[in-house]
Amino acid sequence: MRPNPISLETAKMLSEKLNVPIEQIMHMPQHILMKKMMEAVNQEEKKEEKE
């Protein structure tokens, strides 16, 4: 499998947000990566609503 076409900066940001190593972000299938990103966005929205 070839690496995801994202920049290193984006991979770093995603690894921090998702608590996943950068290597795993780069080689994760795109549909799974998109699902995890949507879950992270939904969690942030829920936190903002509570505040």
mmCIF file as gemmi writes it, N, C-alpha and C atoms, coordinates in Angstrom:
data_model
loop_
_atom_site.group_PDB
_atom_site.id
_atom_site.type_symbol
_atom_site.label_atom_id
_atom_site.label_alt_id
_atom_site.label_comp_id
_atom_site.label_asym_id
_atom_site.label_entity_id
_atom_site.label_seq_id
_atom_site.pdbx_PDB_ins_code
_atom_site.Cartn_x
_atom_site.Cartn_y
_atom_site.Cartn_z
_atom_site.occupancy
_atom_site.B_iso_or_equiv
_atom_site.pdbx_formal_charge
_atom_site.auth_seq_id
_atom_site.auth_asym_id
_atom_site.pdbx_PDB_model_num
ATOM 1 N N . MET Axp A 1 ? 0.852 -1.175 0 1 0 ? 1 A 1
ATOM 2 C CA . MET Axp A 1 ? 0 0 0 1 0 ? 1 A 1
ATOM 3 C C . MET Axp A 1 ? 0.897 1.237 0 1 0 ? 1 A 1
ATOM 4 N N . ARG Axp A 2 ? 0.573 2.202 -0.801 1 0 ? 2 A 1
ATOM 5 C CA . ARG Axp A 2 ? 1.393 3.412 -0.848 1 0 ? 2 A 1
ATOM 6 C C . ARG Axp A 2 ? 0.92 4.402 0.224 1 0 ? 2 A 1
ATOM 7 N N . PRO Axp A 3 ? 1.786 5.291 0.663 1 0 ? 3 A 1
ATOM 8 C CA . PRO Axp A 3 ? 1.433 6.254 1.712 1 0 ? 3 A 1
ATOM 9 C C . PRO Axp A 3 ? 0.333 7.218 1.257 1 0 ? 3 A 1
ATOM 10 N N . ASN Axp A 4 ? -0.395 7.724 2.223 1 0 ? 4 A 1
ATOM 11 C CA . ASN Axp A 4 ? -1.424 8.722 1.936 1 0 ? 4 A 1
ATOM 12 C C . ASN Axp A 4 ? -0.785 9.993 1.395 1 0 ? 4 A 1
ATOM 13 N N . PRO Axp A 5 ? -1.443 10.666 0.457 1 0 ? 5 A 1
ATOM 14 C CA . PRO Axp A 5 ? -0.887 11.887 -0.134 1 0 ? 5 A 1
ATOM 15 C C . PRO Axp A 5 ? -1.157 13.117 0.739 1 0 ? 5 A 1
ATOM 16 N N . ILE Axp A 6 ? -0.636 13.097 1.954 1 0 ? 6 A 1
ATOM 17 C CA . ILE Axp A 6 ? -0.801 14.249 2.849 1 0 ? 6 A 1
ATOM 18 C C . ILE Axp A 6 ? 0.576 14.74 3.261 1 0 ? 6 A 1
ATOM 19 N N . SER Axp A 7 ? 0.639 15.995 3.664 1 0 ? 7 A 1
ATOM 20 C CA . SER Axp A 7 ? 1.925 16.568 4.053 1 0 ? 7 A 1
ATOM 21 C C . SER Axp A 7 ? 2.327 16.085 5.441 1 0 ? 7 A 1
ATOM 22 N N . LEU Axp A 8 ? 3.582 16.267 5.76 1 0 ? 8 A 1
ATOM 23 C CA . LEU Axp A 8 ? 4.09 15.876 7.067 1 0 ? 8 A 1
ATOM 24 C C . LEU Axp A 8 ? 3.409 16.671 8.17 1 0 ? 8 A 1
ATOM 25 N N . GLU Axp A 9 ? 3.172 17.957 7.93 1 0 ? 9 A 1
ATOM 26 C CA . GLU Axp A 9 ? 2.517 18.794 8.932 1 0 ? 9 A 1
ATOM 27 C C . GLU Axp A 9 ? 1.108 18.294 9.226 1 0 ? 9 A 1
ATOM 28 N N . THR Axp A 10 ? 0.397 17.911 8.174 1 0 ? 10 A 1
ATOM 29 C CA . THR Axp A 10 ? -0.956 17.381 8.346 1 0 ? 10 A 1
ATOM 30 C C . THR Axp A 10 ? -0.916 16.062 9.101 1 0 ? 10 A 1
ATOM 31 N N . ALA Axp A 11 ? 0.04 15.215 8.772 1 0 ? 11 A 1
ATOM 32 C CA . ALA Axp A 11 ? 0.18 13.93 9.457 1 0 ? 11 A 1
ATOM 33 C C . ALA Axp A 11 ? 0.488 14.138 10.937 1 0 ? 11 A 1
ATOM 34 N N . LYS Axp A 12 ? 1.339 15.115 11.254 1 0 ? 12 A 1
ATOM 35 C CA . LYS Axp A 12 ? 1.645 15.407 12.657 1 0 ? 12 A 1
ATOM 36 C C . LYS Axp A 12 ? 0.401 15.867 13.399 1 0 ? 12 A 1
ATOM 37 N N . MET Axp A 13 ? -0.362 16.786 12.779 1 0 ? 13 A 1
ATOM 38 C CA . MET Axp A 13 ? -1.575 17.301 13.41 1 0 ? 13 A 1
ATOM 39 C C . MET Axp A 13 ? -2.572 16.167 13.655 1 0 ? 13 A 1
ATOM 40 N N . LEU Axp A 14 ? -2.765 15.311 12.65 1 0 ? 14 A 1
ATOM 41 C CA . LEU Axp A 14 ? -3.701 14.206 12.79 1 0 ? 14 A 1
ATOM 42 C C . LEU Axp A 14 ? -3.24 13.211 13.852 1 0 ? 14 A 1
ATOM 43 N N . SER Axp A 15 ? -1.954 12.943 13.913 1 0 ? 15 A 1
ATOM 44 C CA . SER Axp A 15 ? -1.454 11.984 14.902 1 0 ? 15 A 1
ATOM 45 C C . SER Axp A 15 ? -1.67 12.507 16.317 1 0 ? 15 A 1
ATOM 46 N N . GLU Axp A 16 ? -1.542 13.811 16.506 1 0 ? 16 A 1
ATOM 47 C CA . GLU Axp A 16 ? -1.792 14.392 17.828 1 0 ? 16 A 1
ATOM 48 C C . GLU Axp A 16 ? -3.273 14.355 18.173 1 0 ? 16 A 1
ATOM 49 N N . LYS Axp A 17 ? -4.12 14.712 17.216 1 0 ? 17 A 1
ATOM 50 C CA . LYS Axp A 17 ? -5.569 14.735 17.456 1 0 ? 17 A 1
ATOM 51 C C . LYS Axp A 17 ? -6.131 13.34 17.679 1 0 ? 17 A 1
ATOM 52 N N . LEU Axp A 18 ? -5.643 12.359 16.912 1 0 ? 18 A 1
ATOM 53 C CA . LEU Axp A 18 ? -6.189 11.013 16.97 1 0 ? 18 A 1
ATOM 54 C C . LEU Axp A 18 ? -5.42 10.088 17.906 1 0 ? 18 A 1
ATOM 55 N N . ASN Axp A 19 ? -4.31 10.567 18.457 1 0 ? 19 A 1
ATOM 56 C CA . ASN Axp A 19 ? -3.448 9.761 19.332 1 0 ? 19 A 1
ATOM 57 C C . ASN Axp A 19 ? -2.991 8.478 18.63 1 0 ? 19 A 1
ATOM 58 N N . VAL Axp A 20 ? -2.505 8.653 17.406 1 0 ? 20 A 1
ATOM 59 C CA . VAL Axp A 20 ? -2.03 7.542 16.584 1 0 ? 20 A 1
ATOM 60 C C . VAL Axp A 20 ? -0.647 7.923 16.065 1 0 ? 20 A 1
ATOM 61 N N . PRO Axp A 21 ? 0.304 6.983 16.008 1 0 ? 21 A 1
ATOM 62 C CA . PRO Axp A 21 ? 1.629 7.3 15.469 1 0 ? 21 A 1
ATOM 63 C C . PRO Axp A 21 ? 1.564 7.795 14.025 1 0 ? 21 A 1
ATOM 64 N N . ILE Axp A 22 ? 2.494 8.663 13.664 1 0 ? 22 A 1
ATOM 65 C CA . ILE Axp A 22 ? 2.534 9.239 12.318 1 0 ? 22 A 1
ATOM 66 C C . ILE Axp A 22 ? 2.637 8.141 11.259 1 0 ? 22 A 1
ATOM 67 N N . GLU Axp A 23 ? 3.437 7.118 11.521 1 0 ? 23 A 1
ATOM 68 C CA . GLU Axp A 23 ? 3.601 6.039 10.554 1 0 ? 23 A 1
ATOM 69 C C . GLU Axp A 23 ? 2.266 5.372 10.254 1 0 ? 23 A 1
ATOM 70 N N . GLN Axp A 24 ? 1.465 5.193 11.293 1 0 ? 24 A 1
ATOM 71 C CA . GLN Axp A 24 ? 0.166 4.559 11.105 1 0 ? 24 A 1
ATOM 72 C C . GLN Axp A 24 ? -0.777 5.476 10.318 1 0 ? 24 A 1
ATOM 73 N N . ILE Axp A 25 ? -0.707 6.783 10.55 1 0 ? 25 A 1
ATOM 74 C CA . ILE Axp A 25 ? -1.524 7.743 9.796 1 0 ? 25 A 1
ATOM 75 C C . ILE Axp A 25 ? -1.164 7.675 8.313 1 0 ? 25 A 1
ATOM 76 N N . MET Axp A 26 ? 0.119 7.64 8.019 1 0 ? 26 A 1
ATOM 77 C CA . MET Axp A 26 ? 0.559 7.666 6.626 1 0 ? 26 A 1
ATOM 78 C C . MET Axp A 26 ? 0.156 6.407 5.855 1 0 ? 26 A 1
ATOM 79 N N . HIS Axp A 27 ? 0.025 5.275 6.528 1 0 ? 27 A 1
ATOM 80 C CA . HIS Axp A 27 ? -0.273 4.023 5.844 1 0 ? 27 A 1
ATOM 81 C C . HIS Axp A 27 ? -1.68 3.506 6.112 1 0 ? 27 A 1
ATOM 82 N N . MET Axp A 28 ? -2.492 4.309 6.784 1 0 ? 28 A 1
ATOM 83 C CA . MET Axp A 28 ? -3.867 3.916 7.067 1 0 ? 28 A 1
ATOM 84 C C . MET Axp A 28 ? -4.712 4.06 5.798 1 0 ? 28 A 1
ATOM 85 N N . PRO Axp A 29 ? -5.598 3.109 5.528 1 0 ? 29 A 1
ATOM 86 C CA . PRO Axp A 29 ? -6.488 3.27 4.369 1 0 ? 29 A 1
ATOM 87 C C . PRO Axp A 29 ? -7.294 4.567 4.489 1 0 ? 29 A 1
ATOM 88 N N . GLN Axp A 30 ? -7.511 5.226 3.367 1 0 ? 30 A 1
ATOM 89 C CA . GLN Axp A 30 ? -8.142 6.543 3.385 1 0 ? 30 A 1
ATOM 90 C C . GLN Axp A 30 ? -9.529 6.522 3.995 1 0 ? 30 A 1
ATOM 91 N N . HIS Axp A 31 ? -10.322 5.49 3.751 1 0 ? 31 A 1
ATOM 92 C CA . HIS Axp A 31 ? -11.672 5.48 4.296 1 0 ? 31 A 1
ATOM 93 C C . HIS Axp A 31 ? -11.661 5.374 5.819 1 0 ? 31 A 1
ATOM 94 N N . ILE Axp A 32 ? -10.702 4.681 6.369 1 0 ? 32 A 1
ATOM 95 C CA . ILE Axp A 32 ? -10.595 4.585 7.825 1 0 ? 32 A 1
ATOM 96 C C . ILE Axp A 32 ? -10.093 5.906 8.395 1 0 ? 32 A 1
ATOM 97 N N . LEU Axp A 33 ? -9.139 6.516 7.728 1 0 ? 33 A 1
ATOM 98 C CA . LEU Axp A 33 ? -8.626 7.811 8.173 1 0 ? 33 A 1
ATOM 99 C C . LEU Axp A 33 ? -9.737 8.859 8.178 1 0 ? 33 A 1
ATOM 100 N N . MET Axp A 34 ? -10.549 8.879 7.136 1 0 ? 34 A 1
ATOM 101 C CA . MET Axp A 34 ? -11.657 9.833 7.074 1 0 ? 34 A 1
ATOM 102 C C . MET Axp A 34 ? -12.658 9.575 8.193 1 0 ? 34 A 1
ATOM 103 N N . LYS Axp A 35 ? -12.934 8.324 8.492 1 0 ? 35 A 1
ATOM 104 C CA . LYS Axp A 35 ? -13.863 7.978 9.568 1 0 ? 35 A 1
ATOM 105 C C . LYS Axp A 35 ? -13.331 8.471 10.913 1 0 ? 35 A 1
ATOM 106 N N . LYS Axp A 36 ? -12.045 8.251 11.173 1 0 ? 36 A 1
ATOM 107 C CA . LYS Axp A 36 ? -11.445 8.689 12.432 1 0 ? 36 A 1
ATOM 108 C C . LYS Axp A 36 ? -11.444 10.212 12.538 1 0 ? 36 A 1
ATOM 109 N N . MET Axp A 37 ? -11.211 10.896 11.416 1 0 ? 37 A 1
ATOM 110 C CA . MET Axp A 37 ? -11.228 12.358 11.437 1 0 ? 37 A 1
ATOM 111 C C . MET Axp A 37 ? -12.63 12.868 11.753 1 0 ? 37 A 1
ATOM 112 N N . MET Axp A 38 ? -13.653 12.249 11.181 1 0 ? 38 A 1
ATOM 113 C CA . MET Axp A 38 ? -15.025 12.659 11.448 1 0 ? 38 A 1
ATOM 114 C C . MET Axp A 38 ? -15.389 12.411 12.91 1 0 ? 38 A 1
ATOM 115 N N . GLU Axp A 39 ? -14.932 11.318 13.483 1 0 ? 39 A 1
ATOM 116 C CA . GLU Axp A 39 ? -15.177 11.035 14.893 1 0 ? 39 A 1
ATOM 117 C C . GLU Axp A 39 ? -14.528 12.101 15.768 1 0 ? 39 A 1
ATOM 118 N N . ALA Axp A 40 ? -13.316 12.519 15.423 1 0 ? 40 A 1
ATOM 119 C CA . ALA Axp A 40 ? -12.614 13.548 16.192 1 0 ? 40 A 1
ATOM 120 C C . ALA Axp A 40 ? -13.356 14.875 16.103 1 0 ? 40 A 1
ATOM 121 N N . VAL Axp A 41 ? -13.859 15.22 14.922 1 0 ? 41 A 1
ATOM 122 C CA . VAL Axp A 41 ? -14.606 16.463 14.748 1 0 ? 41 A 1
ATOM 123 C C . VAL Axp A 41 ? -15.889 16.42 15.574 1 0 ? 41 A 1
ATOM 124 N N . ASN Axp A 42 ? -16.582 15.297 15.55 1 0 ? 42 A 1
ATOM 125 C CA . ASN Axp A 42 ? -17.814 15.163 16.321 1 0 ? 42 A 1
ATOM 126 C C . ASN Axp A 42 ? -17.552 15.283 17.82 1 0 ? 42 A 1
ATOM 127 N N . GLN Axp A 43 ? -16.455 14.731 18.297 1 0 ? 43 A 1
ATOM 128 C CA . GLN Axp A 43 ? -16.114 14.837 19.718 1 0 ? 43 A 1
ATOM 129 C C . GLN Axp A 43 ? -15.834 16.28 20.101 1 0 ? 43 A 1
ATOM 130 N N . GLU Axp A 44 ? -15.132 17.014 19.241 1 0 ? 44 A 1
ATOM 131 C CA . GLU Axp A 44 ? -14.843 18.42 19.525 1 0 ? 44 A 1
ATOM 132 C C . GLU Axp A 44 ? -16.127 19.24 19.558 1 0 ? 44 A 1
ATOM 133 N N . GLU Axp A 45 ? -17.054 18.965 18.65 1 0 ? 45 A 1
ATOM 134 C CA . GLU Axp A 45 ? -18.319 19.681 18.623 1 0 ? 45 A 1
ATOM 135 C C . GLU Axp A 45 ? -19.118 19.418 19.887 1 0 ? 45 A 1
ATOM 136 N N . LYS Axp A 46 ? -19.101 18.186 20.367 1 0 ? 46 A 1
ATOM 137 C CA . LYS Axp A 46 ? -19.814 17.853 21.602 1 0 ? 46 A 1
ATOM 138 C C . LYS Axp A 46 ? -19.217 18.588 22.796 1 0 ? 46 A 1
ATOM 139 N N . LYS Axp A 47 ? -17.866 18.695 22.838 1 0 ? 47 A 1
ATOM 140 C CA . LYS Axp A 47 ? -17.212 19.409 23.92 1 0 ? 47 A 1
ATOM 141 C C . LYS Axp A 47 ? -17.587 20.887 23.89 1 0 ? 47 A 1
ATOM 142 N N . GLU Axp A 48 ? -17.65 21.474 22.702 1 0 ? 48 A 1
ATOM 143 C CA . GLU Axp A 48 ? -18.003 22.886 22.572 1 0 ? 48 A 1
ATOM 144 C C . GLU Axp A 48 ? -19.446 23.139 22.99 1 0 ? 48 A 1
ATOM 145 N N . GLU Axp A 49 ? -20.342 22.206 22.698 1 0 ? 49 A 1
ATOM 146 C CA . GLU Axp A 49 ? -21.739 22.353 23.079 1 0 ? 49 A 1
ATOM 147 C C . GLU Axp A 49 ? -21.901 22.324 24.583 1 0 ? 49 A 1
ATOM 148 N N . LYS Axp A 50 ? -21.106 21.513 25.266 1 0 ? 50 A 1
ATOM 149 C CA . LYS Axp A 50 ? -21.199 21.399 26.729 1 0 ? 50 A 1
ATOM 150 C C . LYS Axp A 50 ? -20.717 22.675 27.422 1 0 ? 50 A 1
ATOM 151 N N . GLU Axp A 51 ? -19.812 23.388 26.813 1 0 ? 51 A 1
ATOM 152 C CA . GLU Axp A 51 ? -19.226 24.573 27.45 1 0 ? 51 A 1
ATOM 153 C C . GLU Axp A 51 ? -20.078 25.782 27.297 1 0 ? 51 A 1
